[in-house]
């Protein structure tokens, strides 16, 4: 029997939009009018690489049992009873309401695991607005924009950590394939690389850009590391060039594959070097929290290799600091030279992406970092950082607690992230830093 996930929340917080986003097609009707969804809708889909049954429920409202709203609530509560996991959705643009707090309290009394989803976080201040959701006492909120697709990769990761292991083929961790996506510009050699990895002509290749029109998934056993679900994607062009409807769908499929994967291989044409479109793809992978390995393809045709490596390192240092130490594998997909080094680099990046640092070890580093470089003043008042935890990996995430911690300037945040990356040896891995201040008036007085 498939694991069941129920989406709950008060009306108009974006439950049906999230349902459609996770299913990958428009099943539930979406409108700004509250209460459009009155009946539970369900669909089978794949989340975090697993087949699940997803339920879209009517909005939770406090109402008499005999009313339509009361029956809608009863239906939603019934969905919770049959679910293995609940996604509780709140609207950060509207802020927390008494209904949100009441239903969060009700969910805390249930035995079912709950993931708190802070929806509508698009925009510059969306992530900050999501911090209010901590008040519900349901753990770390996952910030998403169901409408725009932001944060869906991190939601997949959160779901993976909570699903019960009921599917027979997934009982042994070694049997679950590594989810790997090959991304890059058109004609960079993505399909040729996939064929080289598989050892067969699985994909059509040629000099014409854009031969691959859709994201194509291949189940494969890597002789050095086990099962892999490898996705070759259509090349992502600049937005101005995405004109035809077919190419728009190809682009959407490529982005969806990136959101679903665990590690992304970014294929760069070594003859052309890394341009702005390659950087956009790397930043998209980082934003979704994916581990990245750079395949520097057509290396056999490069005449001045030292100069090519210097140019690449200069671009990575100047424009991709958030993935500092990104692993680079020079290779030729056409001849196969260097391809044998790619999957070991992928496995190493995957291991770092999954790594957790014990709290004691983390705080020893944290205290030393603060002592070496104390936080600056914020509006003339001292920022007092107290401790750090690592609530999750995939990607590694550090939560820092303290008085006015949320006011830390960007350069100090980079100092902490870069120090963490260097001390714990995590090159090229996206690292999340969550800052949690305190509203305790006595803590404020300490500053």
C-alpha positions in Angstrom: 0.0 0.0 0.0 1.3 3.4 -1.0 2.3 5.9 1.8 -0.5 8.6 2.1 0.2 12.3 2.4 -2.6 14.7 3.3 -2.3 18.5 2.6 -4.1 20.5 5.3 -4.6 24.1 6.2 -7.3 26.8 6.4 -9.0 28.0 3.2 -7.0 29.9 0.5 -3.5 29.2 1.8 -2.6 27.5 -1.4 -3.2 23.8 -0.7 -4.6 23.0 -4.1 -1.8 24.9 -5.8 0.7 22.8 -3.9 -1.3 19.6 -4.7 -1.1 20.4 -8.4 2.6 21.3 -8.1 3.5 18.0 -6.4 1.3 15.9 -8.8 2.8 17.7 -11.8 -0.5 18.6 -13.5 -3.6 20.6 -12.7 -6.1 18.3 -11.1 -7.5 20.5 -8.3 -9.2 23.7 -9.3 -7.3 26.8 -8.1 -9.0 30.2 -7.5 -8.6 33.1 -5.0 -12.1 32.4 -3.7 -11.9 30.6 -0.3 -13.4 27.2 -0.1 -13.2 26.2 -3.8 -12.1 22.7 -2.7 -14.9 21.0 -0.9 -14.2 17.4 -1.5 -11.0 15.5 -1.0 -9.0 15.0 -4.2 -6.4 12.4 -4.5 -3.7 11.3 -6.9 -0.8 9.0 -7.1 2.5 10.7 -7.8 6.2 10.5 -7.0 7.7 12.6 -4.2 11.4 12.3 -3.3 11.7 9.4 -5.7 8.9 7.4 -4.1 5.4 6.6 -5.2 2.9 8.1 -2.8 -0.9 8.8 -2.6 -1.5 12.5 -2.2 -4.7 14.0 -0.7 -5.9 17.5 -1.2 -8.3 18.4 1.5 -11.0 21.0 2.1 -10.0 24.0 4.1 -10.0 23.6 7.9 -12.6 25.9 9.4 -14.2 26.0 12.8 -17.9 25.5 12.2 -20.9 23.5 13.4 -20.9 19.9 12.3 -24.2 20.2 10.3 -22.9 23.1 8.1 -21.0 22.7 4.8 -17.9 24.0 6.5 -18.3 21.6 9.4 -18.6 18.7 7.0 -15.5 19.9 5.1 -13.6 19.9 8.4 -14.8 16.4 9.2 -13.6 15.2 5.8 -10.2 16.8 6.4 -9.9 15.2 9.9 -10.8 11.8 8.3 -8.0 12.3 5.8 -5.6 12.9 8.7 -6.6 9.6 10.3 -5.7 7.6 7.2 -2.5 9.5 6.3 1.1 8.6 7.1 2.2 12.3 6.9 0.6 15.7 7.0 1.7 18.8 5.1 0.2 21.7 7.1 0.2 24.8 4.9 0.2 28.4 6.1 0.1 31.6 4.1 3.1 33.8 5.1 1.8 36.8 3.2 -1.4 36.8 5.3 0.5 36.0 8.5 -0.6 33.5 11.2 -4.2 33.6 12.1 -6.1 32.3 15.1 -7.3 29.4 12.9 -3.7 28.5 12.0 -2.8 28.4 15.7 -5.9 26.4 16.7 -5.3 23.7 14.0 -1.6 23.6 14.8 -2.4 22.9 18.4 -4.8 20.2 17.3 -2.1 18.6 15.0 0.4 18.6 17.9 -2.0 16.4 19.8 -2.1 13.8 16.9 0.4 11.0 16.6 1.0 11.6 12.9 4.2 13.4 11.7 3.7 16.9 10.4 5.7 19.0 8.0 5.0 22.7 8.3 4.9 24.3 4.8 5.2 28.1 4.8 3.7 29.0 1.4 3.8 32.2 -0.7 7.4 33.0 0.2 8.2 34.3 -3.3 9.9 37.7 -3.3 12.8 39.3 -1.4 11.2 39.1 2.1 9.4 35.8 1.7 12.0 33.7 3.6 12.1 36.2 6.4 8.2 36.1 6.7 8.4 32.3 7.0 10.2 32.7 10.3 6.9 33.6 12.0 5.7 30.0 11.4 8.1 28.7 14.1 5.6 30.0 16.6 3.2 27.1 15.7 5.5 24.6 17.5 5.6 22.2 14.5 9.3 22.3 13.9 11.2 23.9 11.0 8.9 25.4 8.4 9.8 24.6 4.8 9.5 27.8 2.8 7.9 27.3 -0.6 6.1 29.1 -3.3 3.6 26.6 -4.7 2.7 28.9 -7.5 6.2 29.5 -8.7 7.8 26.2 -7.7 10.4 27.7 -5.3 11.5 25.4 -2.5 9.8 22.3 -3.8 13.1 20.4 -3.8 13.6 21.1 -0.1 10.0 19.9 0.5 10.8 16.7 -1.3 13.8 16.2 1.0 11.6 16.9 4.1 9.0 14.4 2.9 11.7 11.8 2.4 12.8 12.0 6.0 9.3 11.4 7.3 7.8 8.7 5.1 7.5 5.2 6.6 9.5 2.5 5.0 6.7 0.4 3.7 7.6 -0.2 0.1 9.4 -3.5 -0.3 11.8 -2.4 -2.9 12.9 0.5 -0.7 13.4 -1.4 2.5 17.2 -1.6 2.0 18.8 1.8 1.6 21.3 0.4 -0.9 18.5 -0.5 -3.3 17.3 3.1 -3.5 18.8 4.6 -6.6 20.8 7.8 -6.5 18.8 10.5 -8.4 21.1 12.2 -10.8 20.3 14.9 -13.4 22.5 16.0 -16.3 22.0 19.7 -17.0 23.6 22.2 -19.3 23.3 24.4 -22.4 22.2 22.9 -25.7 25.0 21.0 -27.5 27.3 20.9 -24.4 27.4 17.1 -24.7 24.9 16.0 -22.2 23.4 13.1 -24.2 26.9 12.0 -25.3 27.9 11.9 -21.7 24.9 9.8 -20.7 25.7 7.3 -23.5 29.3 7.2 -22.3 28.2 6.5 -18.7 25.8 3.7 -19.9 28.2 2.3 -22.4 25.6 2.2 -25.1 23.9 4.6 -27.6 20.8 5.2 -25.5 20.3 8.9 -26.6 20.3 10.4 -30.1 23.2 12.7 -30.4 24.5 15.0 -33.1 26.0 18.5 -33.8 22.5 20.1 -34.0 21.6 21.8 -30.7 18.3 20.8 -29.1 18.0 17.2 -30.2 16.8 16.2 -26.7 13.3 17.7 -26.3 12.3 16.2 -23.0 13.8 15.0 -19.7 14.6 11.3 -20.3 15.0 9.1 -17.2 17.2 5.9 -17.3 17.6 3.3 -14.6 21.3 2.3 -14.5 23.7 0.4 -12.2 27.0 2.2 -11.7 29.6 -0.6 -11.4 31.5 1.5 -8.7 28.5 2.6 -6.6 25.2 0.9 -7.2 21.8 2.0 -8.7 21.3 5.4 -10.3 18.2 7.0 -11.8 19.9 9.2 -14.4 17.9 12.0 -16.2 19.2 13.6 -19.3 17.5 17.0 -19.8 16.9 19.2 -22.7 19.4 22.1 -22.9 18.2 25.2 -21.1 18.5 28.3 -23.3 18.3 32.0 -22.3 14.7 33.1 -21.6 14.7 35.4 -24.6 15.2 32.3 -26.9 12.5 30.2 -25.3 9.7 31.0 -27.8 8.0 27.9 -29.2 5.5 26.1 -27.0 7.4 22.7 -27.3 10.6 24.3 -26.1 8.8 25.9 -23.2 7.6 22.5 -22.1 11.1 21.1 -22.5 12.5 23.8 -20.3 9.8 23.1 -17.7 10.7 19.4 -17.7 14.4 20.2 -17.3 13.7 22.4 -14.3 11.4 19.7 -12.8 14.2 17.1 -13.2 16.6 19.4 -11.3 14.1 19.9 -8.5 13.7 16.1 -8.2 17.3 15.1 -8.3 19.8 14.8 -5.5 23.0 15.5 -7.5 23.2 17.5 -10.7 26.0 17.1 -13.2 26.5 20.5 -14.9 28.0 19.9 -18.4 30.1 22.8 -19.6 31.7 23.0 -23.1 35.4 23.5 -22.3 36.0 25.1 -25.7 33.5 27.8 -25.0 34.1 28.2 -21.2 31.5 28.9 -18.6 29.1 31.6 -19.5 26.2 33.4 -17.8 23.7 30.7 -18.7 25.9 28.0 -17.1 26.1 30.2 -14.0 22.3 30.5 -13.9 21.9 26.7 -14.0 24.4 26.3 -11.2 22.6 29.0 -9.1 19.3 27.3 -9.8 20.7 24.0 -8.5 22.1 25.7 -5.5 18.8 27.5 -4.8 17.1 24.1 -4.9 19.7 22.7 -2.5 21.2 20.2 -4.9 24.8 18.9 -4.8 26.6 19.9 -8.1 29.5 18.4 -10.0 30.9 20.2 -13.0 31.8 18.1 -16.0 34.2 20.1 -18.2 33.5 18.4 -21.5 35.4 18.3 -24.8 38.6 18.5 -22.8 40.4 16.5 -25.5 39.9 19.4 -28.0 41.3 22.1 -25.7 44.8 23.3 -26.8 45.9 25.4 -23.8 44.5 23.5 -20.9 46.2 25.5 -18.1 44.7 28.7 -19.5 41.2 27.0 -19.7 41.4 25.9 -16.1 42.5 29.4 -14.9 39.6 31.0 -16.8 37.2 28.5 -15.2 38.5 29.0 -11.7 38.3 32.8 -12.1 34.6 32.6 -13.1 33.8 30.2 -10.3 35.5 32.3 -7.7 34.0 35.5 -8.9 30.5 34.4 -9.7 29.7 31.2 -7.8 30.9 31.8 -4.2 27.9 30.0 -2.8 29.3 26.7 -4.2 32.9 27.4 -3.3 35.1 24.3 -4.1 32.7 22.9 -6.7 34.3 19.7 -7.9 35.4 19.9 -11.6 36.0 16.8 -13.7 37.7 17.5 -17.1 36.6 14.8 -19.6 35.7 13.9 -23.1 32.2 12.3 -23.4 33.0 11.6 -27.1 36.1 9.6 -26.5 35.4 8.4 -22.9 38.6 9.8 -21.5 38.2 11.0 -17.9 34.6 9.8 -17.7 35.6 7.1 -15.2 36.4 9.9 -12.7 32.9 11.4 -12.9 30.8 9.0 -10.8 33.3 8.8 -7.9 33.1 12.7 -7.8 29.3 12.4 -7.8 29.3 9.9 -5.0 31.6 12.1 -2.9 29.5 15.1 -3.4 26.4 13.1 -2.5 28.1 11.9 0.7 28.9 15.5 1.7 25.4 16.6 0.9 24.1 14.0 3.3 26.6 14.7 6.1 25.5 15.7 9.6 27.8 17.4 12.1 27.2 16.5 15.8 25.9 19.4 17.9 28.9 19.4 20.3 31.5 19.5 17.4 29.4 22.1 15.6 29.3 24.4 18.6 33.0 24.1 19.3 33.6 25.5 15.8 30.8 28.1 16.3 32.3 29.4 19.5 35.8 29.6 18.0 34.4 31.4 15.0 32.6 34.0 17.1 35.7 34.5 19.4 37.9 35.0 16.3 35.5 37.5 14.7 32.7 38.8 16.9 29.4 39.9 15.2 29.1 43.6 14.4 26.6 45.9 16.1 23.1 46.2 14.6 21.6 49.6 14.8 24.0 50.4 17.6 23.1 47.3 19.6 25.1 44.1 20.2 24.1 40.9 18.4 24.6 38.1 20.9 24.9 34.7 19.2 24.3 31.8 21.6 24.5 28.4 19.9 24.1 26.5 16.7 22.4 23.3 15.7 22.2 21.3 12.5 18.6 20.3 12.1 19.0 18.6 8.8 21.3 17.6 5.9 20.4 17.3 2.2 21.7 20.1 2.0 23.6 20.8 5.3 21.6 23.3 7.2 22.8 25.4 10.2 20.4 27.0 12.6 21.9 29.9 14.7 20.1 31.1 17.8 20.7 34.4 19.6 19.6 37.9 20.4 18.9 39.8 17.2 20.5 36.9 15.2 18.2 37.7 12.3 20.0 41.1 12.0 23.3 39.6 11.1 24.7 41.4 8.0 25.3 39.4 4.8 29.1 39.5 5.0 29.0 37.9 8.5 26.6 35.3 7.3 29.1 34.5 4.5 31.9 34.4 7.1 30.0 31.7 9.0 29.1 29.6 6.0 32.6 29.8 4.5 34.1 28.9 7.9 31.8 25.9 8.3 32.6 24.8 4.8 36.3 25.0 5.3 36.5 23.4 8.8 34.2 20.5 8.1 35.4 19.9 4.5 32.3 20.5 2.4 33.5 21.9 -0.9 30.9 22.7 -3.5 27.9 21.8 -1.3 25.0 24.2 -0.9 24.8 25.3 2.8 21.8 26.8 4.4 22.0 29.3 7.3 18.9 29.9 9.3 19.0 32.7 11.8 16.6 32.7 14.8 16.4 35.7 17.0 14.6 35.9 20.3 11.6 38.0 21.3 12.4 37.5 25.0 12.4 41.0 26.6 15.0 40.0 29.2 17.3 38.7 26.4 16.8 42.0 24.6 17.9 43.8 27.8 21.1 41.9 27.8 22.3 43.6 24.7 
